[in-house]
């Protein structure tokens, strides 16, 4: 009697095609495991395209922003999650989300949980942070998802250390810090040194946006390859390591909107040196 034929499982045609190789880790690199912020790909709204680009730059993790999913609708998130899982890309965080204390914002935690993410990058507003923070703390405990306040320069609430100290004091330990290295530097070298922030906020840093700026004489900033501007990348990574950092991290490059891939590849390479 002939042996029965083995059952054949259906496989997505994309998975039969050659897959982009991840860049091999450098054992000498001081960088933590990292992905990319989907805002870098904001010109591309199709998640199939974005997921392929993540793999093509040599990464397999992403922080998803609202350009690529509607975090108020769980079905929208489920669709996005399915696409990234198909391409073996993990969603490690969502955001940046601005919390205002609305009950509807609980859906953002539902969406993060659906993706398996354990972090949300966040902003708060000066007019309602006292209402928003208690709700965010409760949702954080409910879902087991940490919230990192994303510093966004001196022109935005939550961009300076004194305000961050106050907000983290109100919201911790559920709410900590997401250091955007470039925007930290935007407030000036004395108060906005990412290396010193990594030391000062050790144990309270839940996320990192690796981004780098150069500045002209007027103080205007410009994006550049991570580690090639004013960010002391090796020293920053060493401070994170000494502080026991165990959060999520992504690279972010906001220039070259229509073709960010070459610069992002260079950012990845810089991070792995």
LUMBAVO-700729 format. One record per residue (C-alpha): x, y, z; residue in three letters. Coordinates in steps of 0.2 Angstrom, whole numbers, plus 5000, padded with zeros to 4 digits. Each point is the difference from the previous one (the first is absolute). Layout:
// LUMBAVO-700729
XYZALA;...
This chain:
// LUMBAVO-700729
500050005000UNK;500750174995UNK;500450125015UNK;498750145001UNK;500650174994UNK;500550125014UNK;498850145003UNK;500550164991UNK;499850165009UNK;499650164990UNK;501450125001UNK;500050194995UNK;500950024983UNK;501050145009UNK;500849885011UNK;500649894986UNK;500950154992UNK;501850035006UNK;499950105016UNK;501250155004UNK;501349955012UNK;500250095016UNK;501650085003UNK;501149885011UNK;500250075018UNK;501750075004UNK;500549925017UNK;501050165003UNK;498550114998UNK;499450105015UNK;498350034994UNK;498549915007UNK;498849904989UNK;499150124989UNK;498750034987UNK;499450154990UNK;498650135002UNK;498749984987UNK;499950194999UNK;501649994989UNK;498949924987UNK;498550125001UNK;500150034981UNK;499449814998UNK;498449965008UNK;499949824994UNK;500649895014UNK;500549864988UNK;501250134993UNK;500650065017UNK;500349835006UNK;501149954985UNK;501050165003UNK;500349965018UNK;500749834994UNK;501050084986UNK;500950125012UNK;500549855010UNK;498850015015UNK;498549905007UNK;499250115012UNK;498950164999UNK;499250135010UNK;498450034991UNK;499350184999UNK;498250054996UNK;500550024981UNK;499949814999UNK;498649955011UNK;498450085008UNK;500349965019UNK;498350055004UNK;499449844990UNK;500549835005UNK;499649934983UNK;501250124992UNK;501449955012UNK;499649814996UNK;500250034982UNK;501750095002UNK;500649875012UNK;499649864988UNK;501150094986UNK;501550025011UNK;499949825007UNK;500049944982UNK;501650094997UNK;500749955017UNK;500150175007UNK;499550035018UNK;499050155006UNK;501050055016UNK;499150165004UNK;498650124993UNK;500050195000UNK;500450145002UNK;498250025008UNK;499450165009UNK;499049955015UNK;498650125005UNK;499149905013UNK;498649944989UNK;499249835003UNK;500249954982UNK;501950015002UNK;499949835008UNK;499949934983UNK;501850044997UNK;500549885013UNK;498949874992UNK;500850024984UNK;501849995007UNK;499549855009UNK;499349924984UNK;501750034992UNK;501049935015UNK;500850175003UNK;500550045018UNK;500250184998UNK;499150164994UNK;500950164996UNK;499050155006UNK;499850185002UNK;498950095013UNK;499350184999UNK;500250145012UNK;498150035001UNK;499449825005UNK;501549905006UNK;499349995017UNK;498549914993UNK;500949894988UNK;501449935011UNK;498949915012UNK;499149914986UNK;501649964991UNK;500749925016UNK;498549895002UNK;500049944982UNK;501849975001UNK;499749895015UNK;498549914992UNK;501049964984UNK;501749985007UNK;500650134987UNK;501350145005UNK;499850184994UNK;501550104996UNK;499850194999UNK;500850054983UNK;501050165002UNK;499850124986UNK;501150145002UNK;499950175009UNK;498450064991UNK;498949865006UNK;499349955017UNK;501049865007UNK;501650044991UNK;501050075014UNK;500749905015UNK;499150105014UNK;498349974991UNK;500549814997UNK;500549985019UNK;498350075005UNK;499049894988UNK;501049845004UNK;499850045018UNK;498150004998UNK;499949854988UNK;501449885005UNK;500449865000UNK;498749974986UNK;500550164991UNK;501850034997UNK;501150084986UNK;500249974981UNK;501650094996UNK;500050074983UNK;501950044999UNK;499950144987UNK;498650095008UNK;500849995017UNK;501550094992UNK;498950134992UNK;499850085017UNK;501950035002UNK;501649915005UNK;499850045019UNK;498349945003UNK;499749894985UNK;501549885000UNK;499449834996UNK;501449915009UNK;499650095016UNK;498249974998UNK;500449814998UNK;500950015017UNK;498750115009UNK;498549904995UNK;500749835001UNK;498649885005UNK;498750124993UNK;500449994982UNK;498849894991UNK;500450044982UNK;501350084988UNK;499850094984UNK;501750004993UNK;500150164989UNK;501450134997UNK;500050184995UNK;501350134994UNK;499650185004UNK;500550164991UNK;500450175008UNK;498250055002UNK;499649845009UNK;499049924986UNK;500249815000UNK;500249884986UNK;499949815000UNK;501649904997UNK;500549825001UNK;500049945018UNK;501750025008UNK;500650124987UNK;499350165008UNK;500050065018UNK;499549845008UNK;501449915009UNK;499449834995UNK;501249895009UNK;500050105016UNK;498150005000UNK;499949814997UNK;501249975014UNK;499050115012UNK;498549904996UNK;500949845003UNK;500650065017UNK;498350055004UNK;499249834996UNK;498950064986UNK;498849864994UNK;498750104990UNK;499650024982UNK;501150094987UNK;499850064982UNK;501050114988UNK;499150154993UNK;500550104985UNK;498850134994UNK;500850074984UNK;499949934983UNK;498249975002UNK;499749924982UNK;501649895001UNK;500649985018UNK;500749824997UNK;501850054996UNK;500250115015UNK;499149875011UNK;501249864995UNK;501550125004UNK;499150035017UNK;499949815003UNK;501849984995UNK;500650145012UNK;499049925014UNK;500849834998UNK;501850074999UNK;
